[in-house]
Amino acid sequence: MLLKAELDKEGKRLLGIRNKMNRKRPEFHRQEWFRYQRLGTSWRKPRGKHSKLREKKGYRHAWVESGYRGPVRVRNLHPSGFEEVYVTSITDLEKINPKLQAARISSTIGMRKRRFIQEKAKAAGIRLLNEVK
C-alpha cells in the first residue's frame, strides 16, 4: 500500500490545481529545435533581431512565461504531495518526517545497501519513490 502525504485541505486543493495545470501546460521547445538536432529541445530565450518567436507572432509555439507556473506552496513537490528527500545512507533516513517527506535513493547506491535502506524505510513507515522489487 502506498503511503499518502498528510496535507491540509488547502494543500490538497493547490496540489489538484497544479496537477490540472500540468496537464494543460505545453511543451516549451527552443526556437528551431526541429530543424537542427544539435540544438536539443531545452528552452532558450530567442534573442534574434528578426525572430518571429521573440516578437510573439501568433502562429509560433508557446513561450515560457510566469503565468504557466503552479501555486507557490506546492511547487517542487512530488505529484503524491510529498517533499522529495535524496537518500545516500541510512543516517539520511533518520532525518525524514514520514508524514510530509518521501525518500528517493541515490542511483549510485549498490543493490545490497539499497535493500537494507528499503527495509529500514518500510519499518519506519517512510515512502520510497524509487523502490526496487
N, C-alpha and C positions, 0 to 999 in steps of 0.2 A: 504494500500500500504506500502510495506517495504521500509524503507529509506536505501540508499546506502552510503557507505563511500566515501568521496571525496579524492581519491588517485591520485597522479600524474601518468603519463604514465609509469614511471619506477616501481612505487609501484604496479600498476596493473599487469605488466609483471612478477614481482617477486612473487606476490601472485598466479598467474597462474602456475608458475614453482613449487611453494611449494605444491599447490593442486595436481598437477600431480605427484610429488614425494610421497605425502601421499598415493596415490592410489597404487603405486608400493612398498612402504615400507612394509617389512614383519613384522609379529608379533614377538616380541622378548620374548621368554619364558626362565625361569630358567631351568638349567640342570635337567633332570628327573622330570619335572613338571607333566608329565603324569603318573608317577609311584606312587608318594605319594601325595595324595590330601592335606595333611597338609602343604606342601611346598608352595602352591599357585603358581601363574603363573608369578609374577613380576620378572623382570630381576635381577639376581645376578651374579657377575663375577665368573666363575669357577676357583678354586684355587687348585684343587686336583693334586697330583703328577702324577697320571696316567690318568688324564682326557683327553678324546679324543676331547671334545669340546674346552678345553683350548689349545690343540695342533692344533686346527682348521683343523681337518680332513674333507675332502670334503663332506663326507656323513652326516655330522651333520648339525643342523639347523643354522639359521643366528645368527651372533654375533654383539653386539652393537658396532658401530664404528662411528667416526666423519663424514664419508662420507655420512651417511644417514640423516644428519641434513639439514634443509631448509635454505634459504637465511637469513642472519642476520637481514636485515632490516624489514622483515615481520614475524620474529619469534615471537611467543606468541600473534599473532593477531587472532581474530575470523575469520572463513572462509569467512565472508562477508567483511572483511577488516577493521572492527572497532577494536579499542583497548577496551577491556572489563574493566568496572569500577564497582566495587562492591558497591551497594547502600543499606544503612540501615536506612536512614532518608531522609526527603525532603531537608534538607540542603546539602546533598551529591549531589542532582540533580543540584544545582546551580553551582557546580564546573565543570560540564561536558561540553566539547566542542562538540555540536551535529554533527559537520562535520567529526570529527575524532574518537569520542568515543561513545560507546553504554553502556547502563546500564544493570546490572544483579542484580535483587532484591534478598536480602538475604532470605534464606529459613526459617529463624526464624521470619520473619515479618508476622503478622496476616493478615487475609483477608481484614479487614476494612482499615487498614493503607496501605496495598498493592494496593487496588483500588484507594485510594487517591494519592499515588505515581504515579500510572499509568495515572491518569487524568492529573496531573502536567507535566508528561513527554510528553504526547501527545500534550498538549498546548505549550510546549517549543520546540517541534519537535525533541525529543530525542528518539532514537530507544531502545526498551526494548527487551532483548534477551530471557527472560522467562516470557512473558506476560500471564496472566490468563484471559480467556474469560469470 
